[in-house]
Structure formats: C-alpha cells, structure tokens
Amino acid sequence: MPIYEFHCPDCQQDSELLVRSSNWQGTACPRCGSVKLEKKLSVFASSVAGGSGGGEGAVCTTKPSSCGLCGTGKAHSH
C-alpha cells in the first residue's frame, strides 16, 4: 500500500498515511479524527542509473549503458 500525504481542513495539519489508493475517502485524520481529509500532491524523489546523477562520487563502469560518468561531460575512458 502506498503512503499518501493529506491535509485536514479542520485542524489544519498535514499527515502521511498508509492507505489503499482507491479507498482513502473516509480515512480519519490521526490528529483530530475528522474524515474530511484532502489528498495533497506529493513530491517524490528519483535517482538515475549510476548513482548520484550529477557525477559526484560516480565511477565509470566501463559499460556505457550503466556508466555513472557517461553523459556528464566529465573526462573518462572505457
């Protein structure tokens, strides 16, 4: 089950709750018990193959398809 972020208009608090994505309506606010929660648009993080994505700490794996330095503009060789 995914974790969603909610805002409670009654107590003005935000909460993260583990709920079924298709069945979150009626979930009670863990702070005040209200069932008027509003689902927030969540920001998520992602990563790219090879580690940091920015090249810091990345190493060349000698395989261009999984190299942490290919495409960063940093000098290296295979």
C-alpha positions in Angstrom: 0.0 0.0 0.0 1.3 3.5 -0.8 1.9 6.3 1.6 -0.1 9.5 0.8 0.1 13.0 2.2 -3.2 14.5 3.4 -4.3 17.9 4.7 -7.0 18.2 7.3 -9.1 21.4 6.9 -10.5 21.0 10.4 -7.2 21.0 12.4 -5.0 22.5 9.6 -2.4 19.7 9.9 -0.7 17.6 7.3 -0.2 13.9 7.7 1.3 10.9 5.9 -0.9 7.9 5.9 -0.6 4.3 4.6 -3.9 3.7 2.7 -5.3 1.8 -0.3 -5.1 4.3 -3.2 -8.6 3.6 -4.4 -10.2 3.6 -0.9 -8.8 6.6 1.0 -12.0 8.6 1.3 -13.3 8.4 4.8 -9.9 7.9 6.3 -9.7 9.7 9.7 -7.2 12.4 10.5 -4.7 10.9 13.0 -4.6 14.2 14.9 -8.3 15.2 15.3 -10.3 12.3 13.8 -12.0 14.3 11.1 -12.9 12.4 7.9 -12.7 15.5 5.7 -9.1 14.8 4.6 -7.8 16.3 1.3 -5.2 14.4 -0.6 -2.1 16.5 -1.3 0.0 16.4 -4.5 3.2 14.7 -3.3 6.7 15.4 -4.4 8.8 12.3 -5.0 12.5 11.7 -5.4 14.0 9.5 -8.1 17.5 8.5 -9.0 19.3 7.7 -12.2 21.4 4.7 -13.0 25.0 5.1 -11.8 24.3 6.8 -8.5 24.1 10.5 -7.9 23.2 11.6 -11.4 25.4 14.6 -11.0 28.6 12.8 -11.4 29.8 13.4 -7.8 31.1 10.1 -6.5 30.2 8.4 -9.7 32.6 6.0 -11.3 33.0 4.7 -14.8 31.8 1.1 -15.0 33.4 0.6 -18.5 29.9 -0.2 -19.8 28.4 2.9 -21.4 24.8 1.8 -20.7 25.4 1.8 -16.9 28.4 4.2 -16.6 28.0 6.8 -13.9 30.1 9.3 -15.8 29.0 8.9 -19.4 26.9 11.9 -20.4 28.1 14.1 -17.5 30.8 15.8 -19.5 33.5 14.7 -17.1 36.6 13.2 -18.8 36.9 9.5 -18.6 37.5 6.5 -20.8 36.2 3.0 -21.3 
